[in-house]
C-alpha cells in the first residue's frame, strides 16, 4: 500500500437545520486500502460519503475525488457506489440493471463476469422488484463493481445478508483490494471491519475521534478481559485495585481490569488451585464503544 490519496475531505462541515452532521472533518482514502468508517447512528458516516461523491455539498471545507471536484464526469467514471438507501426500477431484470450501470463506464466487466464475481448469476433473469432485501443488496453489489472501479464506496453493504452471502462478499472485497481497488466501507458490524480493514476511522458527532490500523485502535483501550476457574468470591475480587467489573458464570470469574498483570498475580496468590486462566486484550468492539462514549459524554 502507498500513501497516494484518492479521495479527501478537508475541514468539512455540514449542517441539516440545527443538526450538525459533520464538524470540521478531515478524512482521506489512500490507494490500495480498505478503509472502514465506523460510528454510531448519526455520527456522519453516510454524509461523509455523500460529500465525497458530490451528492451533497459541504457548508465549509473541501471535498476532492482523484484530486478534482467530485461532480466531474471523468472522476465519477472511476468510482463504484453502493449506498444504504437505493431505489431502482422494479420491472427491470437484474442483468438489465447491470448492463445499464456498465454502460456508464469506459471499460466495464460484462454482466456475466460481474454476476459470477458476486454469485448473483441465479438472479440474472429475475425482476429487481421481486427480490428479497438480501438479494437486492447482492444485485446492487454487482452493479457497484461492474465498472471496474478504482475506488469503491460501500455504505452498510451486508445489511440483510445471511452469513454465507456476507462471507462471500467479504471474500470478493479482499479479491478487489488485491487487484488494486481501494474501498471505503461503512458498517455497523465491527467484526466486518476487524476482518477486512487495513485502516479504521471512528466518527462520533461528526468528528474524527480515532484513526489507524485495527491494532492501533485497539491500543486506545487499556482494559483487558481475564477469565478463570476459581472459588474466590466475585464481591471480594471486585474490591481490588485495577478491577473495573466482575461477573461469575458457574465456576468461572470474568474480570475487566485496567492493569491485567497486577490482577493476575493477585489471583494466583489468593487461590493456589486457580485453573483455566485466560487473558484477552480488548477487541475492536470494546475500543469502538469506549472511544464513542468518550466523544459524546
N, C-alpha and C positions, 0 to 999 in steps of 0.2 A: 504494500500500500504506500502511496505517496501523499504528500500534503496539498496537492493541487485542489483548489476549491472550485466545485461545480455549481454550488448554489449557496447563497448567503443572505442573511438578514442582519442589518447593521443598525443598532439603536432604534429598533422598530417599536412603535406604539400604535395601538388600535383600540378604539372605544366603540361600543354599541350603546348609545344613550349614556346612562350613568354607569354602565358596566365596563370596567377596564379589562379587555381581553388579553392584550399584550402591553407590557410596561418596560420599554427600553431594552427589548430582547436582542441579543447577539447570538446568531446560530449559523454554523457553516456545515456544509456537506462536502466531504473530500472524495477524491477519485478512489474507486476500488474498495469502498467500505459499505457495511450495512450499519446505518445509524438508527438506533431505536430512540424515539422520543416518547418519554413517559411522563405521566402526570395524572392527578385525579380529574374527575369531571370538572370542566370549566377552567382548566389550567391554561388553555390557549393552544393546544396541540393542533387541532383542525384549523384554527385561524392562521397559525404559522404556515401550514402547508398551503392554504388558500392564497396567502400573500406571495409565497414563492412561485405559485402557478399563475399569478396575475388575476385570480378570480376575485380578489379584493385588493384595494389599495391601502397602504399604510397612512395613518394620520401624520406620522413623522417617521424619520429614518428612511432607509432604502432597502429594496429587495432586488437581488441580482440572480439571474439564471444563466449559467455559462458566461458570466461577465457582462450580460446585457439585461435590458428590461424584460421581465417575464412574458410580456404580451407579443414579443417579436416572433413571427412565424418560424423563422429558422431555429430559434431556441426551442419552441414548443414541439417541433418535429423530432427532437432528441429525447423527449420525455414520455414516459408511460404513467398512467394515473389510475388508481382505484380508490375512489372516495367512499366514505361511510354511507352517505345518502346519495342514491343513484336512481334516476328514472329513465327507463329505456322502453322503446316501443314493444308492447307485449305481443303483438302479432308476428313480429319478425322472428325467424328461427335463429338458433344460436350461431350456426355457420354464417348466416346472412349478417348478423351483428358483427362478427369477427371480420368478415370481408369488408364491411363498411368502415370499421375502425382502421383496418390495414390500408385502405385506400388513401388515408391521410399522410402516410409515411413514404419516404423515397425508396426504401429497400426493406419491405416488411417480410416477416415469415408468411408462408402460406397458411391458410386457415387450418389445414390438416396438421401442419407442424406445430402450430400454437395449441391445438387441441390435444395432440399427442403429448406435448410437454406438460400440460396441465391436467391430463387424464379426463378430458371432457368430450372425447370422441363419441361416447354413448349419448351425449346430449345434442349432437350436431343438428338433427332434424326436428328438434322439439321447439315449439314456440316459447319465447322467453317468459311470457306471462303464465305459462303452465308449470314453470319450475318451482321447486321448493326454495326457501330462503337460502339454504346452504348451496344448492345447485346454482342459484343466481350468483352467489359470490364466486363460485368456481368459474362460471362463464365470464364474469367481469374480470377475473384474473387473466384469462386467456386474451381478452380484449386489451388488457393493460400491457401485455408483453408482446403482442403481435407485431409491433413496430420496431422491434429490436432496440429498445430504448437504452441510451447511455445512463439515464437517471430515471429510477422508478420510484414513484410515491405511492405508498400503500397505507391507507387510513383504516385501521382496525380490520385487516383483511380476513381474519379467520373467525370472526363472529358468526355463529350459526353453523360452523362446520363440525362434523363429527371428528373423533380422534384420528381415524385413518386419513380423512381428507386433509386435516390440519398437518399431519406428519408429511403427507405428500407435498403440500405447499411448502413446508419448511425445506424439504429436500430440493425442490425446484429453486427456491430462493438461494440456497447455498450454491447450486449449479450456476445461477445467473451471476453471482458475485465472482465465482471462479473464472467465469468467462469475461469479466471486466465491467459488468454493470454495477453502478452504485445504487443503493437502495435507502430510502427513508421510510421507516416503519413506525407507525404509532400503534400502540397496543395496550390493552388492559391486562393481558396475560403476561405476567412477569417471567414465567418460565420460558415464554417465547423469546423475550429479549435476552434472557440469560443464555439460551441455547444458540441464538443466531447473531447477536450484535457484536461488531468489532468495537463500537463505541456507543455510549448511552448519554442522552441529555435528559435531565429531570427538570420538568417545569412545575411551578406552583404559582398561582395568582398572576400568571402572565410573565413571570420572571424565571430566569435560569437559576436553579438552586444547586445544581451539581452537574458536572460532565466529566467523562473519562471512560476508560475501559470498565467492564463489569467488575474486575478485581479492584480497580480504583474506587468505584462507587461503593463496593462492599467495605472498603477500608475506612469509609466515613463512620462506620458503626463499630464501636469498640466492644460492644456486648458479644458474649458467646453463650452457647447453649451447652449445659452439662446434664448428662443423664447417667444414672447409676442405680444398681440394686443395693438397697441399704435399709437397715432398721432405724436409722435416725429419723426423728420426727420432723416433719415439714415445718412446723411452727418454730422449732429450735433453729433450723438452718436459715430460716427467713430473717432471723435477727443478726446474722453475721454481717460484718462489713463486706462490701463489694457485691453482696447478693441483692438483686433487684426484685426477683419474684421466684416463688417455688410452688410446684404443684406435685401431687402424688397420683400415680397410676398403678394401682395394686402395689407391688413391691418396689416400684421404681420411683425415684425422685427426678423431676425435671426442673432444672435451675437455670435462671438467666442471671449472668454475672458480668459486671463491668471489668473484673480482673480475674479471669478464669483460673489462672495458675495458683493464685493465693487460695481460692476456694477449694481447688482440688487437693492441695496439700493439707488443708484443714479437714476435709472429708476423710482422707486416708488416715490421718492421725486420730480422728474421732471414731472410726469404725474399721477395725482391722480385718473384718470379714466382708468389707465392701467389694462388690463384683460388678462386672459388665460396665465399666466406666467408659463413657463416650464424651468427647468434647467436639463441638461443631461450631465453626465460625458463622457469622451472620450471612444469610443469603441475600440476593438482590431484593427479595420481598421485604425483609426486615430493614434494609438500607433505605428502600423507597419510602416505607412507612415513616421512618424516623426523619428523613430529610423533608418530606412534605408536611409532616406535622409541625416541625420546627418553623417552616416557612409561613404557615397560616396561623400560628399561635401568637 
